[in-house]
């Protein structure tokens, strides 16, 4: 059995918290009242729905990260690449005039970098 690197457990905890916060934030934006929705400004629905559902996968990724490097690596790549793809779509939409929030650009940068960094680090340990 392959021993997980020492950084895996703390990162799994951060990933789980990240997932829970993502689900909460996305759920508030999608299902909250008009005041809650207004607080999110020009949220792009595609990105909002993607991030909401991805939050559940973040929690699954955190669980697998803690249990199985093999599966965690695959889930991290899936999350990272899909997030990057949605990020590229967001950028294309923004360039063509779709209203958006700059904080979404920051959040998508963070999400992509976080999961791709995990995927790359796990690939080096595989």
N, C-alpha and C positions, 0 to 999 in steps of 0.2 A: 504494500500500500504506500502510495506517495504522500510524503509529509507536506502539508500546506506551508507556504512562507509565513513568517511571523506577522506580516502586514495584513493578511487576509481577514482575520477576525475583526480588527478595528474598522477596516474598510467595509466589511459586511454590515456592521452596526450603522455606519454612516449611510450606506446604501439603503438600508431598511428605513431609517428616519427620513431620508430623502424621498423614498417612495410614499411613505405615509403622508408627508407634507404635500407632495405632488397631488395625491388623490384628494386630500382635503382642500387644497387651493383650487384645483380644477373643478371639484364638486361644488364649491362655493360659487365659482364663476358661472358654472353651467346651470346649477339648480337653485342658487340663492335668489333672494328677492331683487327687485330693480335697483336698490341702493348698492347691493353687493355686486351686481353686474356692472353698474356704472363705475364702481371703484376700479374695475379692471380695464376700463377705457376701450381702446380700439383692439380688443382681442380678436385674433383671426380664428374663426371657428374650427378650421381644419387643425390648426396647431393646438388649440384648446382641447379638442376631443382626443387628439393623439396623445397629448401629455397626460390627460386624465387616465386613459386606459394604460398608458406606459407606466404610470405610477404603480399599478398592480404588478406589472412585470418587474419593476424595480424591486419590489418586496420579494418576489419569486427569485430574482437574481441574487438578492442578499442571502436568502435561505440557501440557495445552491452554492454560493460563494463560501458559506460556512461549512457546507457538507461535502461538496464535490468539485474539485478544480476542473475536472473534465466538463461537466455540465455548465459550471459557472462561466467558463471561457466562452462557450457557445452562446449562452444567453447574453453575456456582456457584448460580444460582437454583434448579436442581433439588435440589442437595444442601441448600441453606439451607431451602427450603420443606418438603422431606421431613423434615428433621431437626426443624424446628419442629412439624410435624404429629405426629411420634413423641413429641416432648416434651409436647405437649398430651395425648396418649393416656397417657403416663406420669403426668402430673399427675392426670388423671381416675382412673387406677388407684390412685394413692396416696391420693387423697381418699376412695375407696370401700373402703380398707382393705388394699390389696395392699402387703406389706412392700417397702421400697425403701431404697436408700442415699442419704444426702444428697449425697454426692460425685457421684452420678449427676446430680442436679439441677444442680450446678455444672458438670459436664462437658457436659451438654446445653445449658446456657446459653452456654458458651464455643463449642461447636461451631456452634450456630445463629448466634450473633453473628459469628463468624469468616467463615462462608460467606455470610451475608446482607450483611455489610460489603463483601466482595469483589464480590458481585453488584451492589450499589448503586453502588460505585465504578466498576465496569466500565460500568454503564448510563449513568453521567454522561459517560464517555469515548467512548461509542459514537456 
